[in-house]
Amino acid sequence: MIRKIMVPVRGDGKGDNVLRHAAVLAHNHKAHIVVTHCRPRAEDLMPYGVPVPDFLKKQILEQSRQVADLEEAGLRDELHALAVSLKLDPQDRPSGDRASVAFVEEAGRQVDVIKRHGRLADVIAVAQPDYDRNLGSNTLKAALFRSGRPVLMCPRRDAAPAKLGEVIAVAWNGSAEAARALAQGMSTLQGAKAVHILSNDENAGAGTTAADVVDYLRLHGIGADIRRFESGKSVGKALLATCADIGADMLVMGAYGDSHERETLFGGNTQTVVEKSTMPVLFSH
């Protein structure tokens, strides 16, 4: 059961879209959303390696704090108004009988804030990276590699998705990453109306086939079928095409079986999905 969803925001304009996705998931599970604003420390904004007189340093620090205060107030008001429109109940202590939201501010590096607050979240919701503007890549990376929790990557869109987690595709190749994604996505799968196991018949041998996954899910009361696909050179593109064909509204998959750096530089299945997906993806690493 999903009870807590973390949404890290940092004033880059992507928080609204992520909160819309998180709200749909929260309403499905009567979960609590914690919107965590990563506020930069004034000290981190000082020029590095440049001697600054004490009087000027104090002035810069004070101005930085004032600007951060204004940004924090504006962001909080904007997110609060959006939360009301999404029918999220503002609560610091959730009741568990309806979707709710709380706002938390913490100063420091985004990677550290995600690490501290994300490890006791059931899901961390982040924006799909915008590589053209160099936004979001580090947030996704920190959530995947530092929290140990599943990460919902939310694609760019102007409105909340009509549904989320009703028709779920599970990418399966028998790897440890795929097994972890299956386990961490179990709560989401149990609430789905249809679950499809996507396979190109690659697996790790006996006990790890797509048919074995169907049998395993049946033990948990989850019905699933197998959708086989021909991958050619790009498994990532084939996964996304198959998801579109079956009308999936979420893809569950393991992330970065190769290192993040290698996939980013040379391409890989996960990196293709990260860059090209137009649907929410629940990643696990």
C-alpha positions in Angstrom: 0.0 0.0 0.0 1.3 3.4 -1.0 1.0 5.8 2.0 3.7 8.4 1.5 4.8 10.1 -1.7 7.7 12.5 -1.7 7.8 15.4 -4.3 11.1 17.3 -4.2 10.8 20.8 -5.7 13.4 23.6 -6.2 11.7 26.5 -8.0 12.6 25.4 -11.5 9.0 25.4 -12.8 8.6 21.6 -12.8 7.0 21.1 -9.4 3.4 21.8 -10.6 3.5 19.0 -13.2 4.9 16.5 -10.7 2.4 17.4 -8.0 -0.4 16.8 -10.5 0.8 13.2 -11.2 1.4 12.6 -7.5 -2.1 13.8 -6.7 -3.7 11.1 -9.0 -1.6 8.4 -7.3 -2.4 9.8 -3.9 -6.2 9.7 -4.6 -5.9 6.1 -5.8 -4.2 5.0 -2.6 -5.5 7.7 -0.1 -1.8 8.6 0.4 0.0 11.5 1.9 2.2 13.7 -0.3 5.2 15.5 1.2 6.3 18.4 -1.0 9.9 19.1 0.0 11.4 22.4 -1.2 15.1 22.3 -1.5 16.2 25.8 -0.5 19.8 26.7 -1.4 21.9 27.9 1.5 23.1 31.5 1.3 26.6 30.3 2.0 26.6 28.1 -1.1 25.9 31.1 -3.3 29.2 32.9 -2.3 31.8 33.0 -5.1 34.2 30.1 -4.8 37.9 30.8 -4.4 37.4 34.6 -4.6 38.4 36.7 -1.5 35.5 38.8 -0.3 35.7 41.5 2.4 33.6 40.8 5.5 31.2 43.7 5.0 30.5 42.6 1.5 30.1 39.0 2.5 27.5 39.9 5.1 25.6 42.0 2.5 25.6 39.2 0.0 24.4 36.7 2.6 21.6 38.9 3.8 20.4 39.6 0.2 20.6 35.9 -0.6 18.4 35.1 2.4 15.9 37.7 1.4 15.7 36.4 -2.1 15.3 32.9 -0.8 12.5 33.9 1.6 10.6 35.6 -1.3 11.1 32.5 -3.5 10.0 30.2 -0.8 6.8 32.2 0.0 5.8 32.4 -3.7 6.5 28.7 -4.3 4.5 27.7 -1.2 1.5 29.8 -2.1 1.6 28.5 -5.7 1.7 24.9 -4.7 -0.9 25.4 -2.0 -3.3 26.8 -4.5 -2.6 23.9 -6.9 -3.1 21.4 -4.1 -6.5 22.9 -3.3 -7.5 22.6 -7.0 -6.3 18.9 -6.9 -8.5 18.2 -3.9 -5.6 17.4 -1.6 -6.2 18.0 2.1 -3.5 20.1 3.7 -2.4 18.2 6.8 0.9 17.7 8.6 -0.4 14.5 10.2 -2.4 12.6 7.6 -5.5 10.7 8.6 -5.0 7.9 6.1 -8.6 8.0 4.8 -8.1 10.6 2.0 -5.4 12.1 -0.1 -3.5 14.8 1.8 -0.4 17.1 1.4 2.2 18.8 3.5 4.9 21.3 2.6 8.4 21.0 4.1 11.3 23.4 3.5 14.9 22.3 4.0 18.1 24.1 3.2 21.0 22.2 1.5 21.9 20.3 -1.6 19.1 18.7 -3.5 20.9 15.3 -3.4 21.1 15.4 0.4 17.5 16.5 0.9 16.2 13.7 -1.4 18.4 11.2 0.4 17.1 12.2 3.9 13.4 12.6 3.1 13.1 9.9 0.4 14.3 6.9 2.2 11.1 6.6 4.2 8.8 7.4 1.3 6.9 4.7 -0.6 7.4 6.6 -3.9 9.5 9.6 -4.9 7.9 11.6 -7.8 10.3 13.6 -10.0 10.1 15.4 -13.3 11.3 13.9 -16.5 14.7 15.5 -17.2 15.0 18.3 -19.7 18.4 17.8 -21.2 18.1 20.8 -23.5 18.0 23.1 -20.5 20.0 20.9 -18.2 17.2 20.5 -15.7 16.1 17.5 -13.6 18.8 15.0 -14.5 20.6 15.3 -11.1 17.2 15.1 -9.3 16.3 11.8 -11.0 19.8 10.4 -10.4 19.8 11.3 -6.7 16.3 9.7 -6.2 17.3 6.5 -8.0 20.8 6.1 -6.6 20.6 7.6 -3.1 17.2 6.7 -1.7 16.7 2.9 -2.3 13.0 3.7 -3.1 11.0 3.5 -6.4 11.0 6.7 -8.4 8.0 7.9 -10.5 9.3 9.9 -13.5 6.5 12.3 -14.6 6.5 13.3 -18.3 6.0 16.9 -19.4 2.3 17.8 -19.7 0.0 20.7 -19.0 -2.8 18.9 -17.1 -3.1 16.1 -14.6 -3.3 12.6 -16.2 -6.8 11.2 -16.6 -5.6 8.0 -15.0 -2.5 6.6 -13.5 -1.8 3.0 -12.5 -5.0 1.4 -14.1 -3.3 -0.3 -17.0 0.3 -1.1 -16.1 3.1 -2.6 -18.2 6.0 -4.3 -16.5 9.3 -4.5 -18.4 10.8 -7.9 -17.7 14.2 -9.4 -18.6 14.9 -11.5 -15.6 17.5 -9.1 -14.2 18.0 -8.1 -10.6 16.9 -4.6 -11.5 13.7 -5.9 -13.0 13.0 -8.1 -10.0 13.5 -5.1 -7.7 11.1 -3.0 -9.8 8.5 -5.8 -9.6 8.8 -6.0 -5.9 8.8 -2.3 -5.2 5.9 -1.8 -7.6 3.7 -4.4 -6.0 1.4 -2.0 -4.3 0.7 -0.2 -7.5 0.2 -3.5 -9.4 -2.4 -4.6 -6.8 -4.5 -1.6 -7.5 -4.4 -1.9 -11.3 -7.2 -3.1 -13.5 -4.8 -4.7 -16.0 -1.2 -5.8 -15.8 0.9 -6.8 -18.8 4.3 -8.3 -18.7 6.4 -7.1 -21.6 9.1 -9.5 -22.8 11.3 -10.1 -25.8 12.1 -13.6 -24.4 15.3 -12.5 -22.8 15.7 -13.8 -19.2 18.2 -15.1 -16.8 17.2 -18.8 -17.2 14.8 -21.1 -15.5 12.7 -19.4 -12.8 12.9 -16.0 -14.4 10.8 -16.3 -17.5 7.7 -14.0 -18.2 5.5 -17.1 -17.5 7.2 -17.4 -14.1 6.4 -13.7 -13.4 2.7 -14.4 -14.2 2.7 -17.3 -11.8 4.4 -15.2 -9.1 1.9 -12.4 -9.4 -1.0 -14.8 -9.2 0.3 -15.8 -5.7 -0.3 -12.1 -4.7 -3.8 -12.1 -6.2 -2.7 -10.1 -9.3 -3.8 -11.3 -12.7 -1.4 -10.6 -15.6 -0.8 -11.6 -19.2 2.3 -11.6 -21.4 2.9 -9.2 -24.3 5.9 -10.3 -26.4 7.7 -7.8 -28.6 10.5 -7.7 -31.1 13.2 -5.3 -29.9 15.7 -5.1 -32.8 18.5 -2.8 -31.8 16.6 -0.7 -29.3 14.7 -2.4 -26.5 13.8 1.0 -25.0 12.0 2.2 -28.1 10.2 -1.2 -28.4 9.0 -1.0 -24.8 7.5 2.4 -25.3 5.9 1.4 -28.6 4.4 -1.7 -27.0 3.1 0.4 -24.1 1.3 2.7 -26.6 -0.2 -0.3 -28.4 -1.7 -1.8 -25.3 -2.9 1.6 -23.8 -0.7 1.4 -20.7 -0.8 4.5 -18.5 2.3 3.5 -16.5 5.5 1.5 -17.1 7.3 -0.3 -14.3 10.9 -1.2 -15.0 14.4 -1.6 -13.5 16.8 1.3 -14.1 20.4 1.4 -15.2 21.6 -2.2 -15.3 24.7 -0.6 -16.8 26.1 2.4 -14.9 24.2 5.7 -15.3 27.3 7.4 -16.8 27.8 4.6 -19.4 24.1 4.7 -20.5 24.1 8.5 -20.6 27.2 8.6 -22.8 26.7 5.6 -25.0 22.9 5.1 -24.8 21.0 2.3 -23.1 17.5 0.9 -22.6 16.9 3.0 -19.4 18.3 6.2 -21.0 16.1 5.8 -24.0 13.0 5.5 -21.9 14.1 8.5 -19.7 14.5 10.7 -22.8 11.7 9.5 -25.0 8.8 8.4 -22.7 5.5 10.3 -22.9 4.0 8.2 -20.0 4.9 8.0 -16.3 7.5 5.4 -15.5 8.1 3.8 -12.1 11.8 3.1 -12.0 13.8 1.0 -9.4 17.5 0.6 -9.2 
